[in-house]
Amino acid sequence: MLCSVPYVFGYIVIISAQNVWMLYFGRMLTGLASGITSLVVPVYISEVSHPKVRGMLGSCVQLMVVTGILGAYIAGLTLKWRWLAVLCSFPSCIMLFFMSFMPETPRFLLNQNKRSEAIAALHFLRGPHADHDWECTQIEANVQEEGLNLSEFKHPSIYRPLLIGVALMFFQQVTGINAVMFYAETIFEDANFKDSRMASVVVGSIQVCFTAVAALIIDKTGRKVLLYISGTIMALSMVLFGLYFKMVRPNGNNSSNPDVWFALNAASPGTESSISWLAVVSLGLFVAGFALGWGPVPWLVISEIFPLKARGISSGVCVLTNWVMAFLVTKEFNDLIGFLTSYGTFWLFSAFCCLNVTFTAFYVPETKGQTLEQIEAYFRRS
């Protein structure tokens, strides 16, 4: 709820901006709010959800993110940037209004020795017919009142889930998803796609559709199966993407990003129109694959695997890793293309996608259908 303040104030600064520094300041405020919500929201949802639907509800975080991206793409086709900022200020106000009716999570309340309030929260969340006392007792069995000391990070029950979470966030970003999305218009222009702005809307729509599919099936298939399928699809699509740029030098001079355009033009000459569909199909396949697994699942898993007393700091470290890697991959995308060539860069992303699958197979636990307390007990036993 507090994040609504920097969200709204940040957009007010952007709307009233008279120079570029006001834009920077407004973006800094909205970025601060985005960083905090990307940490708190998955944890809140995982703590209030029933185990049978926790996967679906946790995946809705990423579903709402990509829906917002798609909304910005569509609104950006017609609105000037100031009016776009006005439009973007409304969701945070809506969140503030509806969250005022929501309870605190039962696990947090029990950790604060507020059992009666925890029972009331469970009554609100589960309805009147559920066995609230039984669930409360199950949670209490794992609630530890003492705080977290740094020395406790030497215990496998603390550092193992933390390392898994950090690795998931790292691998999510080194697939190259943000670089591909941020330069989608340029990539479509390079592929001779006539309307690159509308192409971005198409890409956003693919993300929304396949993230919704993931949310619907994740509690049946499990987390690891979706990560396997997603990583395999992304690896294949990046191989095809690299192959396209290996074979073709795009013909055109209307790129929206001259630096990337120049680097992508470094690909070997070849026929263009006959295989330009390959770039579009590869990008669509990559985005669909990401949305099916490596988009929503890492955010879901990091909200599930940490013990209650370490959940705050561990989630914070994972979110920080994600945003730092997103920044680095996006910023260095130009330099990577210049150093490795365009096809080499996409093949590097493909190699990381293969590493994702390998890491999932050996280190990521399956959390489908388990309570948070059962997941915590699993790491304690191991």
C-alpha positions as CSV (number, residue, x, y, z in Angstrom):
1,M,0.0,0.0,0.0
2,L,2.9,2.4,0.8
3,C,4.3,1.8,-2.7
4,S,1.3,3.6,-4.1
5,V,2.9,6.9,-2.9
6,P,6.1,6.8,-4.9
7,Y,4.1,5.3,-7.9
8,V,1.6,8.2,-8.0
9,F,4.1,10.9,-7.0
10,G,6.6,9.6,-9.6
11,Y,4.0,9.8,-12.4
12,I,3.0,13.3,-11.3
13,V,6.6,14.4,-11.7
14,I,6.7,12.8,-15.1
15,I,3.4,14.4,-16.2
16,S,4.7,17.9,-15.1
17,A,8.3,17.4,-16.3
18,Q,9.9,20.5,-17.7
19,N,13.3,18.9,-18.4
20,V,15.0,15.6,-18.7
21,W,16.1,15.6,-15.0
22,M,12.4,15.6,-13.9
23,L,11.8,12.6,-16.1
24,Y,14.8,10.8,-14.5
25,F,13.5,11.7,-11.0
26,G,10.0,10.5,-11.8
27,R,11.4,7.2,-13.3
28,M,13.5,6.8,-10.2
29,L,10.5,7.0,-7.9
30,T,8.4,4.6,-10.1
31,G,11.4,2.3,-10.3
32,L,11.7,2.3,-6.5
33,A,8.1,1.3,-6.2
34,S,8.4,-1.3,-8.9
35,G,11.4,-2.9,-7.1
36,I,9.6,-3.1,-3.8
37,T,6.3,-4.5,-5.2
38,S,8.2,-7.1,-7.3
39,L,9.6,-8.4,-3.9
40,V,6.5,-8.0,-1.7
41,V,3.7,-9.1,-4.1
42,P,4.9,-12.7,-4.8
43,V,5.6,-13.3,-1.1
44,Y,2.1,-11.9,0.0
45,I,0.4,-14.1,-2.6
46,S,2.3,-17.3,-1.6
47,E,1.5,-16.7,2.1
48,V,-2.2,-16.2,1.6
49,S,-2.8,-18.9,-1.1
50,H,-4.1,-22.4,-0.6
51,P,-1.4,-25.0,-1.7
52,K,-3.7,-26.3,-4.4
53,V,-4.0,-23.0,-6.2
54,R,-0.7,-21.3,-5.1
55,G,0.9,-22.0,-8.4
56,M,-1.9,-20.4,-10.4
57,L,-2.1,-17.4,-8.2
58,G,1.6,-16.9,-8.0
59,S,1.9,-17.0,-11.8
60,C,-0.7,-14.2,-12.0
61,V,2.1,-11.9,-10.8
62,Q,3.9,-12.4,-14.2
63,L,0.6,-12.4,-16.0
64,M,-0.3,-9.0,-14.7
65,V,3.2,-7.7,-15.5
66,V,3.0,-8.8,-19.2
67,T,-0.6,-7.5,-19.4
68,G,0.6,-4.1,-18.2
69,I,3.4,-4.2,-20.8
70,L,0.8,-5.0,-23.5
71,G,-1.4,-2.2,-22.3
72,A,1.5,0.2,-22.5
73,Y,2.3,-1.0,-26.1
74,I,-1.4,-0.5,-27.2
75,A,-1.8,2.9,-25.4
76,G,1.5,4.1,-26.7
77,L,0.2,3.7,-30.3
78,T,-2.2,6.6,-29.8
79,L,-1.3,8.5,-26.6
80,K,1.5,11.1,-26.1
81,W,3.9,10.2,-23.3
82,R,2.4,12.7,-20.8
83,W,-1.1,11.1,-21.2
84,L,0.5,7.7,-21.0
85,A,1.9,8.7,-17.6
86,V,-1.6,9.8,-16.5
87,L,-3.0,6.5,-17.5
88,C,-0.2,4.6,-15.7
89,S,-0.9,6.4,-12.4
90,F,-4.4,4.8,-12.1
91,P,-3.4,1.1,-11.3
92,S,-1.5,2.1,-8.2
93,C,-4.5,4.0,-6.9
94,I,-6.8,1.0,-7.6
95,M,-4.3,-1.2,-5.8
96,L,-4.3,1.1,-2.7
97,F,-8.1,1.1,-2.6
98,F,-8.5,-2.7,-2.8
99,M,-5.6,-3.6,-0.6
100,S,-7.2,-1.6,2.2
101,F,-9.8,-4.4,2.4
102,M,-7.2,-7.3,2.4
103,P,-5.9,-9.0,5.6
104,E,-2.3,-9.3,6.6
105,T,-0.9,-12.8,5.9
106,P,-1.6,-15.4,8.6
107,R,2.1,-16.4,8.8
108,F,3.2,-12.9,9.6
109,L,0.4,-12.5,12.2
110,L,1.4,-15.7,13.9
111,N,5.0,-14.7,13.9
112,Q,3.9,-11.6,15.8
113,N,1.9,-13.8,18.3
114,K,-1.5,-12.5,17.0
115,R,-3.3,-15.8,16.8
116,S,-6.8,-14.3,16.9
117,E,-6.1,-12.0,14.0
118,A,-4.5,-14.9,12.1
119,I,-7.7,-16.9,12.6
120,A,-9.7,-14.0,11.3
121,A,-7.4,-13.6,8.3
122,L,-7.8,-17.4,7.5
123,H,-11.6,-17.0,7.9
124,F,-11.5,-14.2,5.3
125,L,-9.2,-16.1,2.9
126,R,-10.6,-19.6,3.2
127,G,-14.2,-19.0,3.9
128,P,-16.3,-20.1,6.9
129,H,-16.2,-23.8,6.3
130,A,-12.5,-24.5,6.3
131,D,-10.7,-25.8,9.4
132,H,-8.9,-22.6,10.4
133,D,-7.6,-23.9,13.7
134,W,-5.9,-26.9,12.1
135,E,-4.2,-24.7,9.4
136,C,-3.2,-22.2,12.1
137,T,-1.6,-25.0,14.2
138,Q,0.3,-26.3,11.1
139,I,1.7,-22.8,10.5
140,E,2.5,-22.3,14.2
141,A,4.6,-25.5,14.2
142,N,7.0,-23.8,11.8
143,V,6.9,-20.2,13.1
144,Q,10.1,-19.3,14.8
145,E,10.0,-16.2,17.0
146,E,13.7,-15.5,17.1
147,G,15.2,-13.2,14.4
148,L,17.6,-14.2,11.7
149,N,21.3,-14.0,12.4
150,L,23.9,-13.8,9.7
151,S,25.6,-16.9,11.2
152,E,22.4,-18.9,10.4
153,F,23.2,-18.6,6.6
154,K,25.7,-21.4,7.1
155,H,22.8,-23.8,7.6
156,P,21.7,-25.7,4.4
157,S,18.0,-24.9,5.2
158,I,18.9,-21.2,4.7
159,Y,21.6,-21.0,2.1
160,R,20.4,-23.8,-0.2
161,P,17.1,-22.1,-1.1
162,L,18.8,-18.8,-1.3
163,L,21.4,-20.1,-3.8
164,I,18.6,-21.7,-5.8
165,G,16.6,-18.5,-5.9
166,V,19.6,-16.3,-6.9
167,A,20.5,-18.8,-9.7
168,L,16.9,-18.8,-11.0
169,M,16.8,-15.0,-11.2
170,F,20.3,-15.0,-12.8
171,F,19.3,-17.6,-15.4
172,Q,16.0,-15.9,-16.1
173,Q,17.7,-12.8,-17.3
174,V,20.7,-14.3,-19.2
175,T,18.2,-16.0,-21.5
176,G,18.2,-12.4,-23.1
177,I,14.5,-11.8,-22.7
178,N,14.7,-8.2,-21.7
179,A,17.2,-7.4,-24.5
180,V,15.0,-9.1,-27.0
181,M,11.9,-7.3,-25.8
182,F,13.5,-3.8,-25.5
183,Y,14.8,-4.1,-29.1
184,A,11.8,-5.9,-30.5
185,E,11.0,-3.0,-32.8
186,T,14.5,-3.0,-34.2
187,I,14.5,-6.7,-34.6
188,F,11.2,-6.6,-36.6
189,E,12.5,-3.8,-38.7
190,D,15.6,-5.9,-39.5
191,A,13.3,-8.7,-40.5
192,N,11.6,-6.3,-43.0
193,F,8.3,-6.4,-40.9
194,K,6.2,-3.5,-42.3
195,D,4.8,-2.1,-39.0
196,S,7.3,-2.7,-36.2
197,R,5.2,-0.8,-33.6
198,M,2.2,-3.1,-34.2
199,A,4.7,-6.0,-34.1
200,S,5.4,-5.1,-30.5
201,V,1.7,-5.4,-29.7
202,V,1.8,-8.9,-31.3
203,V,4.7,-9.9,-29.2
204,G,3.0,-8.5,-26.0
205,S,-0.1,-10.5,-26.9
206,I,1.9,-13.7,-27.2
207,Q,3.4,-13.1,-23.8
208,V,-0.1,-12.6,-22.2
209,C,-1.6,-15.6,-23.8
210,F,1.1,-18.1,-22.9
211,T,1.6,-16.7,-19.4
212,A,-2.1,-17.3,-18.9
213,V,-1.7,-20.8,-20.2
214,A,1.1,-21.4,-17.7
215,A,-1.0,-20.0,-14.8
216,L,-3.8,-22.4,-15.7
217,I,-1.7,-25.6,-15.9
218,I,1.1,-25.0,-13.5
219,D,-0.6,-26.7,-10.5
220,K,-1.2,-29.8,-12.6
221,T,2.1,-30.1,-14.5
222,G,4.3,-28.9,-11.7
223,R,7.0,-26.2,-11.8
224,K,9.9,-28.2,-13.2
225,V,8.1,-29.6,-16.2
226,L,7.3,-26.1,-17.3
227,L,10.9,-25.0,-16.8
228,Y,12.1,-27.9,-18.9
229,I,9.6,-27.2,-21.8
230,S,10.3,-23.4,-21.6
231,G,14.1,-23.7,-21.6
232,T,14.0,-26.2,-24.5
233,I,11.8,-23.9,-26.7
234,M,13.9,-20.9,-25.9
235,A,17.1,-22.6,-26.7
236,L,15.8,-23.8,-30.1
237,S,14.3,-20.4,-31.0
238,M,17.6,-18.6,-30.2
239,V,19.5,-21.1,-32.4
240,L,17.1,-20.3,-35.2
241,F,17.3,-16.6,-34.5
242,G,21.1,-16.7,-34.7
243,L,20.9,-18.8,-37.9
244,Y,18.7,-16.1,-39.5
245,F,21.3,-13.3,-38.8
246,K,24.1,-15.6,-39.9
247,M,22.5,-16.0,-43.3
248,V,21.0,-12.5,-43.9
249,R,21.9,-8.9,-44.0
250,P,18.6,-7.0,-43.7
251,N,17.9,-4.3,-46.3
252,G,16.5,-1.1,-44.9
253,N,17.4,2.3,-43.4
254,N,14.5,3.0,-41.0
255,S,15.7,1.4,-37.8
256,S,14.6,3.0,-34.5
257,N,18.0,2.2,-32.9
258,P,20.9,3.0,-35.2
259,D,23.6,1.4,-32.9
260,V,21.8,-2.0,-32.8
261,W,20.9,-1.6,-36.4
262,F,24.6,-1.2,-37.4
263,A,25.6,-4.2,-35.3
264,L,22.9,-6.4,-36.6
265,N,23.9,-5.4,-40.1
266,A,27.2,-7.1,-39.5
267,A,25.6,-10.4,-40.3
268,S,26.8,-12.1,-43.5
269,P,25.0,-11.1,-46.7
270,G,22.4,-13.3,-48.1
271,T,18.8,-13.5,-49.3
272,E,16.3,-11.5,-47.2
273,S,12.7,-11.6,-48.1
274,S,12.7,-15.4,-48.6
275,I,13.5,-16.2,-45.0
276,S,12.6,-13.0,-43.2
277,W,9.7,-15.0,-41.7
278,L,12.3,-17.0,-39.7
279,A,13.2,-14.0,-37.5
280,V,9.6,-13.2,-36.7
281,V,8.8,-16.9,-36.0
282,S,11.9,-17.3,-33.9
283,L,11.1,-14.2,-31.8
284,G,7.5,-15.3,-31.3
285,L,8.6,-18.8,-30.3
286,F,11.1,-17.4,-27.9
287,V,8.6,-15.1,-26.2
288,A,6.0,-17.9,-26.0
289,G,8.6,-20.3,-24.5
290,F,9.7,-17.7,-21.9
291,A,6.1,-16.9,-20.9
292,L,5.3,-20.6,-20.5
293,G,7.9,-21.2,-17.8
294,W,11.0,-19.1,-17.2
295,G,8.8,-15.9,-17.0
296,P,6.4,-16.8,-14.2
297,V,8.0,-19.9,-12.5
298,P,11.1,-18.3,-11.0
299,W,9.0,-15.6,-9.3
300,L,6.7,-18.3,-8.0
301,V,9.5,-20.5,-6.7
302,I,11.3,-17.8,-4.8
303,S,8.1,-17.0,-3.0
304,E,7.7,-20.6,-1.9
305,I,11.2,-22.0,-0.9
306,F,12.4,-19.6,1.8
307,P,11.8,-20.3,5.5
308,L,9.6,-17.7,7.1
309,K,12.3,-16.0,9.1
310,A,14.6,-15.6,6.1
311,R,11.9,-14.9,3.5
312,G,12.3,-11.1,3.6
313,I,16.1,-10.8,3.2
314,S,16.4,-13.9,0.8
315,S,13.6,-12.6,-1.4
316,G,15.3,-9.2,-1.5
317,V,18.6,-10.7,-2.6
318,C,16.9,-12.6,-5.4
319,V,14.9,-9.6,-6.6
320,L,18.1,-7.5,-6.5
321,T,19.9,-10.1,-8.6
322,N,17.1,-10.1,-11.1
323,W,17.1,-6.4,-11.7
324,V,20.9,-6.1,-11.7
325,M,21.1,-8.8,-14.4
326,A,18.2,-7.2,-16.4
327,F,20.2,-3.9,-16.4
328,L,23.5,-5.5,-17.4
329,V,22.1,-7.8,-20.1
330,T,20.1,-4.9,-21.6
331,K,22.9,-2.4,-21.4
332,E,25.6,-4.7,-22.8
333,F,23.4,-6.1,-25.6
334,N,24.9,-3.6,-28.1
335,D,28.5,-4.4,-27.0
336,L,27.8,-8.2,-27.1
337,I,26.6,-7.9,-30.7
338,G,29.7,-5.8,-31.6
339,F,32.0,-8.4,-29.9
340,L,30.3,-11.7,-30.8
341,T,28.3,-10.6,-33.9
342,S,24.5,-10.8,-33.9
343,Y,24.3,-14.5,-34.5
344,G,27.0,-15.2,-31.9
345,T,25.0,-13.2,-29.3
346,F,21.8,-15.1,-29.9
347,W,23.7,-18.5,-29.8
348,L,25.1,-17.4,-26.5
349,F,21.6,-16.8,-25.2
350,S,20.7,-20.3,-26.5
351,A,23.6,-21.8,-24.5
352,F,22.3,-20.2,-21.3
353,C,18.9,-21.6,-22.0
354,C,20.4,-25.1,-22.2
355,L,22.2,-24.4,-18.8
356,N,18.8,-23.4,-17.4
357,V,17.4,-26.8,-18.2
358,T,20.4,-28.6,-16.7
359,F,20.2,-26.5,-13.5
360,T,16.5,-27.2,-13.2
361,A,17.1,-30.9,-13.5
362,F,19.7,-31.1,-10.7
363,Y,18.9,-28.4,-8.2
364,V,15.3,-27.0,-8.4
365,P,12.9,-28.8,-6.1
366,E,9.3,-29.6,-7.2
367,T,6.9,-27.6,-4.9
368,K,3.6,-28.5,-6.5
369,G,0.8,-29.2,-4.0
370,Q,3.0,-28.7,-0.9
371,T,2.4,-26.3,1.9
372,L,5.1,-23.7,2.6
373,E,5.8,-25.5,5.9
374,Q,6.4,-28.8,4.0
375,I,8.8,-27.1,1.6
376,E,10.7,-25.6,4.6
377,A,10.9,-29.1,6.2
378,Y,12.3,-30.5,2.9
379,F,15.3,-28.2,3.0
380,R,15.8,-28.8,6.7
381,R,16.0,-32.6,6.1
382,S,18.4,-32.1,3.2
